[in-house]
Amino acid sequence: MIQQRLHETDLSGFLLDGGSGEEWEHLNLPIIDETGDSICPEKFTIEELIQLRESDPYSFSGQYMQEPTMLDGGIFQASWFNKINKSALPNITNWQLYIDGAYTKNTANDPTGLLICAKHEGNLYILSAMSKYLEMPELLKYIPTYISSLNIDVNAVLIEPKASGLSMAQLLRNQTSYNIIELRGKIIRESKIERASRVSPYVEDGSKVFLVEGNWNDSFLQQLVSFPNGKHDEYVDLLSYAIDRELFTQNKVRIRNIYEPR
């Protein structure tokens, strides 16, 4: 079987982990060898390979280096995240939905990001993350469907306070019974790199952030490890907000209901 690696649990990963009950001989040919040279310079020079790696580190790591989990990612590394089966979740009733909104069908723009998570005994459990290109009316209909599909209730919907976010919050408040909260605090004013760098130690610790296994895991991790060189970053923002609010014990993000007076 000949394959470039796509993710840790692709067919190669399944077979190498003994999933078929057979023994396989593994010929691993990363395109950059141990000396830092291209193994096929007539097709790819080392300069071209470096450009490819910088443009999309996650894909390069799997498809060219045969390491689907980046060994030396940027601000986040995939190996820092724990994965658990949904059946292993503790008894959680305080789920939160975080929204980073774009509210457009234009795929040239950023999609709207949705992340459902909860804090339990000092840990953050991320149940699901989703990106959607939807205009405002469609998104309003999708959110209750998305929550219902996970068989949970959410205690609060937390929205990034952009102008479009405020509109979304007002519509959700008028049309649903969700507790709508506008995120506030220092993290909102920071750059994306600053906020990601500030929360990444909580992930690097390796014992505080858990992903519930699902088909969303790969796209979620790919975006995180590609940051800040990837095309989109809604998951980076959502994870940063969730960690800042749920796990920080000092200098915690201050939140207020959007209808509470300033």
Order of alpha helices (4+ residues) and beta strands (2+ residues): alpha-alpha-alpha-beta-beta-beta-beta-alpha-beta-alpha-beta-alpha-alpha-beta-alpha-alpha-beta
